[in-house]
Amino acid sequence: MDEEKITLTIEQLRQQLSQMVKEKGFSDAAVIALSQKLDIYIVQYQQRYPEGK
C-alpha cells in the first residue's frame, strides 16, 4: 500500500470512528475494534514514512 492509500484509509477510518463514537459511545466493542484497526494503519504509516526522513 502506498502513502496516498494509507493516508486515505486512515482518514476514512477516523471519520467512521468519529461517527460510531457519537452513536455508540467510547466503550462499545465495535468502537474499540475500529479504533484498534485505525491504530494498526497509523503505526504502519509511521514506520514506512518516518518524519524527517
VONUZA-730227 format. One record per atom (N, C-alpha, C): residue number from 1; x, z, y; chain. Coordinates in steps of 0.02 Angstrom, whole numbers. Layout:
+-----+--------+--------+--------+--------+
| num |     c1 |     c3 |     c2 | cadena |
+-----+--------+--------+--------+--------+
| NUM |      X |      Z |      Y |      A |
...
+-----+--------+--------+--------+--------+
//
This chain:
+-----+--------+--------+--------+--------+
| num |     c1 |     c3 |     c2 | cadena |
+-----+--------+--------+--------+--------+
|   1 |     43 |      0 |    -59 |      A |
|   1 |      0 |      0 |      0 |      A |
|   1 |     45 |      0 |     62 |      A |
|   2 |     32 |    -45 |    109 |      A |
|   2 |     73 |    -48 |    168 |      A |
|   2 |     49 |      1 |    222 |      A |
|   3 |     87 |      6 |    275 |      A |
|   3 |     72 |     56 |    327 |      A |
|   3 |      3 |     47 |    357 |      A |
|   4 |    -17 |    -14 |    370 |      A |
|   4 |    -82 |    -27 |    400 |      A |
|   4 |   -139 |     -5 |    354 |      A |
|   5 |   -133 |    -19 |    290 |      A |
|   5 |   -185 |      0 |    242 |      A |
|   5 |   -189 |     76 |    235 |      A |
|   6 |   -132 |    109 |    232 |      A |
|   6 |   -133 |    183 |    226 |      A |
|   6 |   -164 |    213 |    289 |      A |
|   7 |   -145 |    187 |    347 |      A |
|   7 |   -172 |    212 |    410 |      A |
|   7 |   -248 |    203 |    413 |      A |
|   8 |   -271 |    145 |    392 |      A |
|   8 |   -343 |    131 |    391 |      A |
|   8 |   -379 |    177 |    343 |      A |
|   9 |   -351 |    187 |    284 |      A |
|   9 |   -381 |    231 |    234 |      A |
|   9 |   -384 |    303 |    261 |      A |
|  10 |   -331 |    326 |    292 |      A |
|  10 |   -330 |    393 |    321 |      A |
|  10 |   -385 |    401 |    373 |      A |
|  11 |   -392 |    352 |    416 |      A |
|  11 |   -443 |    355 |    468 |      A |
|  11 |   -514 |    355 |    439 |      A |
|  12 |   -525 |    314 |    389 |      A |
|  12 |   -591 |    312 |    356 |      A |
|  12 |   -607 |    379 |    322 |      A |
|  13 |   -557 |    407 |    288 |      A |
|  13 |   -568 |    472 |    255 |      A |
|  13 |   -580 |    527 |    306 |      A |
|  14 |   -545 |    525 |    362 |      A |
|  14 |   -556 |    575 |    414 |      A |
|  14 |   -628 |    572 |    441 |      A |
|  15 |   -652 |    511 |    452 |      A |
|  15 |   -720 |    503 |    476 |      A |
|  15 |   -771 |    529 |    425 |      A |
|  16 |   -759 |    511 |    361 |      A |
|  16 |   -804 |    535 |    308 |      A |
|  16 |   -803 |    611 |    304 |      A |
|  17 |   -743 |    639 |    308 |      A |
|  17 |   -736 |    711 |    303 |      A |
|  17 |   -772 |    746 |    361 |      A |
|  18 |   -763 |    720 |    420 |      A |
|  18 |   -796 |    749 |    479 |      A |
|  18 |   -872 |    749 |    471 |      A |
|  19 |   -899 |    694 |    449 |      A |
|  19 |   -972 |    689 |    439 |      A |
|  19 |   -995 |    736 |    383 |      A |
|  20 |   -957 |    739 |    329 |      A |
|  20 |   -976 |    781 |    273 |      A |
|  20 |   -975 |    855 |    292 |      A |
|  21 |   -926 |    875 |    333 |      A |
|  21 |   -922 |    945 |    355 |      A |
|  21 |   -983 |    962 |    396 |      A |
|  22 |  -1005 |    916 |    439 |      A |
|  22 |  -1065 |    928 |    480 |      A |
|  22 |  -1127 |    939 |    436 |      A |
|  23 |  -1130 |    902 |    381 |      A |
|  23 |  -1188 |    905 |    337 |      A |
|  23 |  -1185 |    963 |    287 |      A |
|  24 |  -1125 |    978 |    261 |      A |
|  24 |  -1120 |   1025 |    205 |      A |
|  24 |  -1081 |   1088 |    219 |      A |
|  25 |  -1042 |   1089 |    274 |      A |
|  25 |  -1000 |   1146 |    288 |      A |
|  25 |   -932 |   1140 |    255 |      A |
|  26 |   -888 |   1186 |    273 |      A |
|  26 |   -819 |   1183 |    251 |      A |
|  26 |   -808 |   1202 |    178 |      A |
|  27 |   -851 |   1243 |    150 |      A |
|  27 |   -838 |   1270 |     84 |      A |
|  27 |   -870 |   1231 |     27 |      A |
|  28 |   -905 |   1177 |     41 |      A |
|  28 |   -936 |   1136 |    -10 |      A |
|  28 |   -882 |   1102 |    -54 |      A |
|  29 |   -894 |   1098 |   -118 |      A |
|  29 |   -845 |   1070 |   -165 |      A |
|  29 |   -828 |    997 |   -148 |      A |
|  30 |   -877 |    958 |   -127 |      A |
|  30 |   -865 |    888 |   -110 |      A |
|  30 |   -821 |    883 |    -48 |      A |
|  31 |   -831 |    927 |      0 |      A |
|  31 |   -790 |    928 |     61 |      A |
|  31 |   -718 |    945 |     43 |      A |
|  32 |   -709 |    994 |      1 |      A |
|  32 |   -642 |   1014 |    -20 |      A |
|  32 |   -607 |    958 |    -57 |      A |
|  33 |   -644 |    924 |   -102 |      A |
|  33 |   -615 |    869 |   -140 |      A |
|  33 |   -594 |    812 |    -94 |      A |
|  34 |   -635 |    795 |    -46 |      A |
|  34 |   -619 |    741 |      1 |      A |
|  34 |   -560 |    761 |     45 |      A |
|  35 |   -557 |    824 |     65 |      A |
|  35 |   -501 |    848 |    105 |      A |
|  35 |   -436 |    843 |     66 |      A |
|  36 |   -438 |    859 |      2 |      A |
|  36 |   -378 |    854 |    -40 |      A |
|  36 |   -357 |    781 |    -49 |      A |
|  37 |   -405 |    736 |    -55 |      A |
|  37 |   -389 |    665 |    -60 |      A |
|  37 |   -356 |    641 |      5 |      A |
|  38 |   -382 |    662 |     61 |      A |
|  38 |   -353 |    645 |    126 |      A |
|  38 |   -282 |    672 |    131 |      A |
|  39 |   -271 |    733 |    109 |      A |
|  39 |   -204 |    763 |    109 |      A |
|  39 |   -154 |    720 |     71 |      A |
|  40 |   -175 |    693 |     15 |      A |
|  40 |   -130 |    652 |    -26 |      A |
|  40 |   -108 |    590 |     13 |      A |
|  41 |   -155 |    558 |     47 |      A |
|  41 |   -137 |    499 |     86 |      A |
|  41 |    -93 |    516 |    146 |      A |
|  42 |   -106 |    573 |    177 |      A |
|  42 |    -64 |    593 |    234 |      A |
|  42 |      7 |    607 |    211 |      A |
|  43 |     15 |    641 |    155 |      A |
|  43 |     82 |    655 |    129 |      A |
|  43 |    117 |    590 |    110 |      A |
|  44 |     81 |    545 |     79 |      A |
|  44 |    110 |    479 |     62 |      A |
|  44 |    135 |    444 |    125 |      A |
|  45 |     94 |    445 |    177 |      A |
|  45 |    113 |    413 |    240 |      A |
|  45 |    176 |    445 |    268 |      A |
|  46 |    177 |    511 |    270 |      A |
|  46 |    234 |    546 |    298 |      A |
|  46 |    298 |    533 |    258 |      A |
|  47 |    292 |    526 |    193 |      A |
|  47 |    351 |    513 |    151 |      A |
|  47 |    376 |    442 |    160 |      A |
|  48 |    331 |    395 |    167 |      A |
|  48 |    351 |    325 |    173 |      A |
|  48 |    373 |    306 |    243 |      A |
|  49 |    344 |    338 |    293 |      A |
|  49 |    357 |    320 |    362 |      A |
|  49 |    376 |    382 |    403 |      A |
|  50 |    433 |    412 |    387 |      A |
|  50 |    453 |    473 |    423 |      A |
|  50 |    465 |    458 |    497 |      A |
|  51 |    445 |    505 |    538 |      A |
|  51 |    453 |    498 |    610 |      A |
|  51 |    526 |    493 |    628 |      A |
|  52 |    542 |    446 |    673 |      A |
|  52 |    610 |    440 |    698 |      A |
|  52 |    657 |    399 |    654 |      A |
|  53 |    631 |    369 |    601 |      A |
|  53 |    674 |    328 |    559 |      A |
|  53 |    652 |    256 |    560 |      A |
+-----+--------+--------+--------+--------+
//
